[in-house]
Amino acid sequence: MGVRLSDADALEVIEPLGLDDLFGVRVRRNPARVSVETFRSRIAQKRYAERRPNVKVQ
């Protein structure tokens, strides 16, 4: 996701995969980038369940 200020002083949001996960408070693995093992390790490392109980890990 990227956000920038345009020449017209408007915010432009660039998100090629959409904003549904952001607004749905979801974290998902991107199979093109990380393995299942790496994803699980990162989820545990970041302690989502403890720090953000409303986040849905899928």
C-alpha positions as CSV (number, residue, x, y, z in Angstrom):
1,M,0.0,0.0,0.0
2,G,1.2,3.4,-0.8
3,V,-0.1,6.9,-0.1
4,R,1.2,10.1,-1.6
5,L,0.3,13.8,-1.8
6,S,-0.6,14.7,-5.4
7,D,0.3,18.0,-7.1
8,A,-3.3,19.1,-6.3
9,D,-2.7,18.5,-2.6
10,A,-4.9,15.5,-2.5
11,L,-4.0,12.1,-1.0
12,E,-3.7,9.3,-3.5
13,V,-3.9,5.7,-2.2
14,I,-2.3,3.1,-4.3
15,E,-3.1,-0.5,-3.4
16,P,-3.0,-3.0,-6.2
17,L,-4.6,-5.8,-4.2
18,G,-7.4,-3.6,-2.7
19,L,-8.2,-2.3,0.7
20,D,-10.6,-5.1,1.8
21,D,-8.1,-6.7,4.2
22,L,-7.1,-3.4,5.7
23,F,-10.7,-2.4,6.5
24,G,-11.6,-6.0,7.4
25,V,-8.7,-6.0,9.9
26,R,-7.3,-9.2,8.3
27,V,-3.7,-10.5,7.9
28,R,-3.1,-13.0,5.2
29,R,-0.1,-14.8,3.7
30,N,0.9,-13.8,0.3
31,P,1.8,-17.1,-1.3
32,A,4.0,-15.4,-3.9
33,R,6.2,-13.9,-1.2
34,V,6.5,-16.2,1.8
35,S,6.1,-19.8,2.8
36,V,3.5,-21.0,5.3
37,E,6.3,-21.6,7.8
38,T,7.7,-18.1,7.4
39,F,4.2,-16.6,7.7
40,R,3.4,-18.5,10.9
41,S,6.7,-17.5,12.4
42,R,6.1,-13.8,11.7
43,I,2.6,-14.0,13.1
44,A,4.0,-15.5,16.3
45,Q,6.8,-13.0,16.4
46,K,4.5,-10.1,16.0
47,R,2.1,-11.4,18.7
48,Y,-1.0,-10.4,16.8
49,A,-3.4,-12.3,19.1
50,E,-1.9,-10.7,22.2
51,R,-1.5,-7.1,20.9
52,R,-4.4,-6.8,18.5
53,P,-7.2,-9.3,19.5
54,N,-9.5,-7.9,16.8
55,V,-7.1,-8.9,14.0
56,K,-8.2,-11.9,12.0
57,V,-5.3,-14.1,10.9
58,Q,-6.1,-16.1,7.8
